[in-house]
């Protein structure tokens, strides 16, 4: 038996900002996300949502700056049906329309599933910022010390794709 789930990807609407803030609080510990020593208030950033059966099943936030686009957060509550891929494609289309040359992101050194996910979608590893998450904890102390697979979290890993 095959079950097909159809979801919609669309921009976040202004009236949904409180929902986005609550989602980020639940999945990231706060709407504050730190990458490369920059504090993002992700609930205020441009974003796309994935909706299935009137429920939020995915969210991506991003930041456009000059000719670059940073994916600040990506969450998919249902895996392996294309939610994350569709959200990334929406951001890449937006970045292309904004004449961006590069889409990039940061993930933590413990996030092995994300590293595989992004690389399967054409992103390349470009840098390891040693100790960057240790520094970020000074601003956001609720960042865990231990992550996936009991891996200590210390470093930011930067990935990119050129458009």
C-alpha positions as CSV (number, residue, x, y, z in Angstrom):
1,X,0.0,0.0,0.0
2,X,1.4,3.4,-1.0
3,X,0.3,6.5,0.7
4,X,0.9,9.8,-1.1
5,X,1.1,12.9,1.0
6,X,0.5,16.2,-0.9
7,X,1.8,19.3,0.7
8,X,1.9,22.9,-0.4
9,X,4.9,25.2,-0.2
10,X,4.2,28.9,0.1
11,X,5.5,32.1,1.6
12,X,4.8,32.9,5.2
13,X,2.1,35.4,5.6
14,X,2.3,38.3,8.1
15,X,-0.5,37.0,10.3
16,X,1.4,33.7,10.7
17,X,4.5,35.3,12.3
18,X,3.4,34.3,15.9
19,X,3.0,30.6,14.6
20,X,6.5,30.8,13.2
21,X,7.9,32.2,16.4
22,X,6.3,29.3,18.4
23,X,7.5,26.8,15.9
24,X,11.1,28.1,16.2
25,X,10.8,28.1,19.9
26,X,9.7,24.5,19.9
27,X,12.4,23.3,17.5
28,X,15.3,25.6,18.1
29,X,14.9,26.7,21.7
30,X,14.2,30.2,20.6
31,X,13.7,32.3,17.4
32,X,17.2,33.5,17.9
33,X,19.6,31.5,15.6
34,X,23.3,32.2,15.5
35,X,25.5,31.5,12.5
36,X,29.0,32.9,11.8
37,X,28.7,35.1,14.9
38,X,25.6,36.8,13.5
39,X,22.4,36.7,15.5
40,X,19.3,36.1,13.4
41,X,15.8,36.6,14.7
42,X,14.4,33.9,12.4
43,X,10.8,34.7,13.1
44,X,11.3,38.0,11.3
45,X,13.1,36.7,8.3
46,X,11.6,35.8,4.9
47,X,10.3,32.3,5.1
48,X,8.5,29.5,3.3
49,X,6.2,26.9,5.0
50,X,5.1,23.5,3.9
51,X,1.5,22.8,4.7
52,X,-0.1,19.4,4.7
53,X,-3.7,18.8,5.8
54,X,-3.8,22.4,7.1
55,X,-0.8,21.6,9.4
56,X,2.6,23.1,9.3
57,X,5.0,20.3,8.4
58,X,8.0,22.3,7.3
59,X,9.7,25.7,7.6
60,X,12.7,27.4,6.0
61,X,13.9,30.9,6.9
62,X,16.5,32.7,4.9
63,X,18.4,36.0,4.7
64,X,19.3,37.7,1.4
65,X,22.4,40.0,1.5
66,X,24.0,41.4,-1.6
67,X,24.5,38.5,-4.0
68,X,24.3,35.8,-1.3
69,X,21.5,34.0,0.4
70,X,21.8,32.2,3.7
71,X,19.5,29.5,4.7
72,X,19.1,30.2,8.4
73,X,16.8,27.4,9.5
74,X,15.3,24.4,7.9
75,X,12.9,22.0,9.5
76,X,10.8,19.2,8.1
77,X,8.4,17.4,10.5
78,X,7.8,14.6,7.9
79,X,10.9,13.1,6.4
80,X,11.6,11.4,3.1
81,X,8.6,12.8,1.2
82,X,10.3,15.9,-0.2
83,X,9.3,18.6,2.2
84,X,12.9,19.7,2.9
85,X,13.8,19.5,-0.8
86,X,10.8,21.6,-1.8
87,X,11.6,24.2,0.8
88,X,15.2,24.5,-0.4
89,X,14.0,24.7,-4.0
90,X,11.7,27.6,-3.0
91,X,14.6,29.5,-1.4
92,X,16.9,28.8,-4.3
93,X,14.3,30.1,-6.7
94,X,13.9,33.3,-4.6
95,X,17.6,33.7,-4.4
96,X,17.9,33.4,-8.2
97,X,15.2,36.0,-8.7
98,X,17.1,38.3,-6.3
99,X,20.3,37.8,-8.5
100,X,22.1,35.9,-5.8
101,X,25.2,34.0,-6.8
102,X,25.6,31.8,-3.8
103,X,23.2,30.0,-1.3
104,X,24.9,28.9,1.8
105,X,24.2,27.6,5.3
106,X,25.7,26.6,8.6
107,X,25.0,23.3,10.4
108,X,26.6,21.9,13.6
109,X,29.3,19.3,13.5
110,X,26.9,16.7,15.1
111,X,24.2,17.0,12.4
112,X,25.3,14.1,10.2
113,X,21.8,13.7,8.7
114,X,21.8,17.3,7.6
115,X,25.3,17.0,6.1
116,X,24.1,14.1,4.0
117,X,20.8,15.8,3.1
118,X,22.5,19.0,1.8
119,X,25.3,17.2,-0.1
120,X,22.7,15.0,-1.9
121,X,21.1,18.2,-3.1
122,X,24.4,19.6,-4.5
123,X,25.7,21.6,-1.6
124,X,29.5,21.4,-1.0
125,X,31.4,21.6,2.2
126,X,33.5,24.8,2.2
127,X,34.6,25.4,5.8
128,X,34.7,24.1,9.3
129,X,34.6,27.0,11.8
130,X,36.2,25.4,14.9
131,X,34.8,26.4,18.2
132,X,32.2,28.7,16.7
133,X,29.3,27.0,18.5
134,X,31.2,27.3,21.8
135,X,31.4,31.0,21.2
136,X,27.7,31.2,20.2
137,X,26.7,29.6,23.5
138,X,27.9,32.9,25.1
139,X,24.8,34.5,23.5
140,X,22.5,31.5,23.5
141,X,23.4,29.3,26.4
142,X,20.6,26.8,25.7
143,X,22.5,25.4,22.7
144,X,23.1,21.8,23.8
145,X,26.6,20.5,24.6
146,X,25.8,17.1,23.1
147,X,23.9,16.5,19.9
148,X,22.9,13.7,17.6
149,X,24.6,10.3,18.2
150,X,26.1,11.7,21.4
151,X,28.5,13.9,19.5
152,X,29.8,16.9,21.4
153,X,28.8,20.1,19.6
154,X,31.6,22.6,19.0
155,X,31.9,23.5,15.4
156,X,30.0,25.1,12.6
157,X,30.2,23.5,9.2
158,X,29.5,25.7,6.2
159,X,28.0,24.4,3.0
160,X,27.3,26.3,-0.2
161,X,25.8,25.9,-3.7
162,X,26.4,28.3,-6.5
163,X,23.5,29.3,-8.7
